[in-house]
Amino acid sequence: MKLKLLRPLGFVAIFAIFSISLSCNNSSTEANSEEAIVTEYSCPMKCEKDKTYAHEGKCPVCEMDLKKIN
């Protein structure tokens, strides 16, 4: 009797693990595609040489507006 109950539970457990692993792989793929779209900003005066920033704002050295480089 116990063996008949364990077989369906085993299949359900394997299916759940398989489903979770597939969903984890999809989320990492989405994260990689979002990283490719990230816009970078840099100072037009190159105060800090080739340093880039992930957000708009002002250069911490000369206070000029950062410009989009993508």
Long-range contacts (C-beta under 8 A, 24 or more apart in sequence): 39-68, 39-70, 40-68, 40-69, 40-70, 41-66, 41-67, 41-68, 41-69, 42-66, 42-67, 42-69, 43-67
